[in-house]
């Protein structure tokens, strides 16, 4: 599955095709809410983390507004399944941390230091 997410990121970075909120919502449902294996959700969380990290470097795999709406409607929703949070792995919390870092970076509240 990692290869598939890498391919999505590659296409979105190198063409006009972008991942939409609808795509993310489908992946959330299939890989997090109704996961067959714990590794499914971890792969998706890694993808979300990468999307946020790439955004800070100028690569927009998903539109900024769509990414915010996805997190609001799916990840932070009042109707979100409590079991999702109870079973969330460090990968999940890392993706949430990357999301907030991206938001603060875009609002100029933090700066990205180059190595």
RASULSUL-V292453 format. One line per field, one symbol per residue. phi: phi as a letter, one per 20 degrees, with the letter a starting at -180 (. if undefined). A space follows every 10 residues. Layout:
BEGIN
phi=???
END
This chain:
BEGIN
phi=.gfffffgff fffdbefcfd gffffffgff ddfdfecgff ffffffffff gfffgfendd fcfgffffff ffedfdffef fgfgffdfeg ffffffffff ffgfffemec deeef
END
